[in-house]
Amino acid sequence: SATTAEAETTSGTAISQDIFSSQVEQQFKGALYSLNEMEHSGSSARFETGSTAFPGLSKALPDNGPSILTVDNATNTDIVLLYFTSDNLLLDNSSKPYAVFIGKGEHYSTRFAAGFGRFNFILGNDWLRLDNSQSFVFPGRSSPSSSWQMDYYFRVPLPRQHYLSHDVEITRFEQPNNQNINAPAHKPLHEPSGSVYDESNTSATLRFVQSGNQISLKGSGTLYIYESPLRLFGGE
């Protein structure tokens, strides 16, 4: 029937948009990763913790959901938190990814829905308004509405951005062990032991700590926290 055909077309469009948004997400992360191979010039643009990191391009996290996420930056570098979810598709330059700035020695909290998104982090020093903007062109597109202009980045990004090439995923339940030893597996960053899931009290804390030049991520809380397998660009 016509109604069935329309429903199938709508479903197919939604699936294709989801796939395209996923491609944009991965290529955008790759473009950001490539910016960490060099120092940048510009004028200092110190932001308040919780401010959107890329004005005009990104937006603050929605602060909506049953769980609480806290990112504790106990390092001497600044952090940009990125959050990707299918509730915020990236289709053209009117789409805005979630990205917030977290200053050194500060913490940021937001509400979210566990199990529905991916977190990434960029670390560096001296957040700048760039002298030379960087352009990100959407995959397979060439129209003016298919690119983002990035006007801000770190003067000195850390050369190794482990949590840009690896996603951090926070879930309500434990991930099953993969029996295929050849398949990449998620690495647990925190698994609450002996706790009974309580939907009314769910939280996760991601604490970045520093020892000398080494920065690591520690997880805690009542939710499960995992590091995804290596992505297709950079990293270790």
N, C-alpha and C positions, 0 to 999 in steps of 0.2 A: 504494500500500500504506500501511498504518498507519505503518510505519517512515519511509517517504518523507514522509508528511504531518507527522510529528513533527519530522523534520529541517528541513522547510521552515518550520515554525512557529518552531523554535529560531533558524534563520537570520534570519527576519523580526524576531524579538524583538531579536536582537543588533544588527541594522541600526537599528531604531527607537531602541534605547538609545544607540547611537553618535550618531545625529542629535540626540537630546535632550541628550546630554552636550555636544555642540558648541554647541547653543543656550545652554545654561547657561554655558559658557565665555565666549562672546561677550557675553552680557548681564552676567556678573560683571565682565568687563573694563570694560564701559561704566559699571557702577555704581562701580567703583573710580575711573574717570576723572572722574566727576562729583564725587568727594570732593576733587579737586585745585583746585576753584574757590573754596575758602574755607580759612581757618585753623580749627584745631580746639583745643578745650580738654581738659585732662586732667592726669594726673600722669605725669612722665617714667618711661619703662620701658626703660632701656637694655639691649639684649640682646647676647649674645656673637655674633660672626660665625659663621654656620652654624646658629644656633638657628632653630626654626620661627618665622615672623614673626607668625602669628595663633594663639596658643595656644588650643586647643579647637576651632579651625576648620580650620587647615592642618596639614601634616606636612612633615618634612624630605625632601629628595630621596632616592631609594632608594640612591644610590651603588652602582650596579650597571650593568655593561656593559663593552664592550671599549675604549671611548675615554675620554679624560680632558678635562674642561672646567675651565678656570680663569677666574674672574671677578676682575679686578684693579680695585679701586676707588681710583683715584688722584685723587679729588676731595675737596672739603670738605663733601660731603653723604653721607648714608647711602643705602643701596640695599636694596630688597626685590626678590629674584629670584623670579619665578613660572615654573613649568614645567607644561605641559599635554600629555598624551599619551593615546592611546586605551587604553593599559594601565591607566589610572586614571580610569575613567568617573565623571562627576559626576551622580548620579541623585537623591539626597536628602541630608538633613543629616547622614547617617552617612558620606557621601563627603567626603573631605578633599583639597583641591587641594594641590599641592606649592608651598611658599613658604618662603624662608629670608631671614634678615636678614644684610646685609653692611655692616659699619661703615666709616666714612670712613677712607681710607688703608690699608685692609686687603684681603686677598684670600681667596677661597673656591675650593676645588677639590672635584670630585665625578666619579665615573665615570658614564657614560651610553652609550646606543646612538644613534649619529648617524643622522639621517634619520627619527626616529620621534616627534618632539615639537616643541613651540614654546616659546620662551623670551620672557618679557616682564619689564620692569623699571620700578619706581616709585622716584623719587628725591625726597628731602626732608630736612628737619632736625627733630630732636627727636621721636623715636618715643614715642608716648604710650599709656597706658591711658586711653581716652576717658571723659569725663564722661557723654556720651550715646552709647550703643551705636548702631551702624548696622545695619539689617536688610536682608538681601538675600533676596527671595522668588523661588523658582524659577519660570521662565516657565510660565504656565497652571496653576499649582498654588496651593492655598490651605490645605492641612492644616498643622498644627504641624511635621510632619516635612519640610516643603518650604521651609524658610528657614534661612539662616545668620545668626548674630549676630556682627557684627564689633566687637570690643572694643578694637582697637588701630589707630592710624594716625598719620601725621605731624602734628605741630602746624602746620608750615609746609611743605606739599608744594610742589614746583616747579610753577609754573602750566602749563608745557608738558611733557607726558609723552610724548615721541616714541615711546619703546619700550614704551609701554603700548598705543598705538593701532596700532603696527606690531609684528608678531612678528619675532623673530630665529630663523632656521632654520639648523641646522648639518647638512651632508650629507657623504657620502663622495665624491660625484661632482659635477661641474659641472652647473649647471642649463642646459638648452638655451635659446638665444635665442628669444624669442617673435617670430614673423614678423608678427603682427597688431599694427600700430602703435597701434591703438585699445585694445588690451587692456593692463591694468596689468601691469607686469613687476617681478620681484624685482630689488632693487638689491644688487650684490655689495659686501660689506664686506671680504671677503678671499677670494682665489682663489690657492692655492699654485701657483707657476709652476715648470714643468719637473720636478715631483716625480712619482714613481711610487707609486701607492697601496700602502701596506704595512699590512695589517690588524693586525699585531702592534705598530704604533707610530703610533697616531692620536690627535691631540690638537687642541684649539682653545682659544685664549685670547681673552677679551673684555676689553679694557682701556678703562675709562671715564676720560677725561682732561678737564681743565678749563683754560680760558684766559679769565680774567676771569669773566664770568657765563655764558659759553658752555661747555656740556658736550657732548662728542662721544664716539663709540664707535669704537674701532679693533680690528680683528681680526687674528689671526696663528695660525700652526700648520699642521698637515698636512691639515686638513679645510677644506671650503668653507663660508663663512659668508655668509648672505644676509639682507637686510631685506625683509619682505613688503610688498606694496602696502598702501595706507591702508585701515584698517578703517572700519566704518560709523559710528563715533562719534569726535568730537573730532579732535585732532591737526592736523598740517600736512603 
